[in-house]
Amino acid sequence: MTFRGRRADLMLGAYQWYARRAAIHPKSKTGRKFSAFGEGSIMCFPPAALFGERQLG
């Protein structure tokens, strides 16, 4: 594999790692802002701009 290929694999792996940790779930800081966010629910990264979380749910 070329250097470019290894670098691409590394960057993709880092992005996937970050995306899993950046997801919004009921117990996350952002998830707690929603008036209702059911157990087992998740918003994957990257989320859209969110406004009025308390009114959603």
C-alpha positions, 0 to 999 in steps of 0.5 A, a space after each residue: 500500500 502506498 503512503 497516500 493509501 495508508 494516510 487515507 486509511 488513517 484519516 478515515 479511521 480517525 473520522 469514524 472514531 470521532 463520529 462515534 464519540 460525537 453522536 448525540 444520545 439521551 445521556 449526552 450534554 446536548 441530548 439532555 437539552 431535548 424535552 424528550 429523547 428516548 433510550 436507544 435514540 441517537 443523532 449521528 455526527 455531523 448533526 445539522 444546526 439545532 435550535 429550540 431543542 427543548 421544544 423538540 420531542 
